[in-house]
Amino acid sequence: MTPEHYVQEKAAASGSSFYYAFLFLPKPRRAAITAFYAFCREVDDVVDEVSDPGVAAAKLAWWRQEVHQAFAGSPQHPALRALMPWVAEFGLQERQLQAVIDGCQVDLEQTRFLDFPALERYCHLVAGVVGEVAARIFGQTQPATTAYAHKLGLAFQLTNIIRDVGEDALRGRIYLPVSELQRFEVKAHEITSRTYSDRFQALMRFQAERARALYEEAFALLPPEDRRSQKPGLMMASIYRTLLREIEAEDFRVLHQRISLTPLRKFWLAWKVQALGRL
């Protein structure tokens, strides 16, 4: 299997909303973003799928060295072998890939976040930097587009956190800030035991309102000159905002299930942005 086939299969198998946005890109950009996404999935899987923290830490250390060697001209893993040919063309940097690994390291070492600024710093590593790389691959021409990409990445990650509250709790992780749990008088054991309450719904409503506001802030930051090139990000925003509305419509019943959109609906939402320019 070639590196290109490997990353394509990795991206398609994930079922991610990101995959549907990639479909509309020209071939070189699609190849680059698919390879980068596969790298992100590989690193993220270390934390999600390796139960022994010592083994997971060793794997992340291996990835750090692999990224360093790849930028020195000797990639070994198929995800990086597929990505490296595009590094110069799209101005990708080693620090960006290392930041993604830093975010996964946080996941490995930390299961709670004291307040929103602490959560925001984590989100910057696992989502903001990813948005920064994606914006470059999509065809960014304006420096201000980086701020848009960071803000949109934060909105995406908060949407993921809202969707995955129950699933994350099963892994011993609660990403909702401790200060906000306290503010809404929700105990950690209520989340881990999948106990719903009016207090929990109020907490989740607060999270959703913040995520919605961040989407609007991100759109306001996108320079008009880059709106066309950044359509893939806007496609993902359409999908994620629709998912957020679905979660709200289900009264935030996220402790016992993972609410999602069908592949056909994701494709339709992506196509609407591509063809009609409508979010």
Buried (B, 14 or more C-beta within 10 A) or exposed (E): EEBBEBBBEBBEEBEBBBBBBBEBBEEEBBBBBBBBBBBBBBBBBBBBEBEEEEEBBEBBEEBBEBBEBBBEEEBEBBBBBBBBBBBEEBEBEEEBBBBBBBBBBBBBEEBBBEEBEBBBEBBBBBBBBBBBBBBBBBBBEBEEBBBBBBBBBBBBBBBBBBBBBBBBBEEEBBBBBBBBBEEBEBBBEBBBEBEBEEBBBBBBBBBBEBBBEBBEBBBEBBBEEBBEBBBBBBBBBBBBBBBBEBBBEEEBBBBEEEBBBEEEBBBBBBBBBBEEEEB
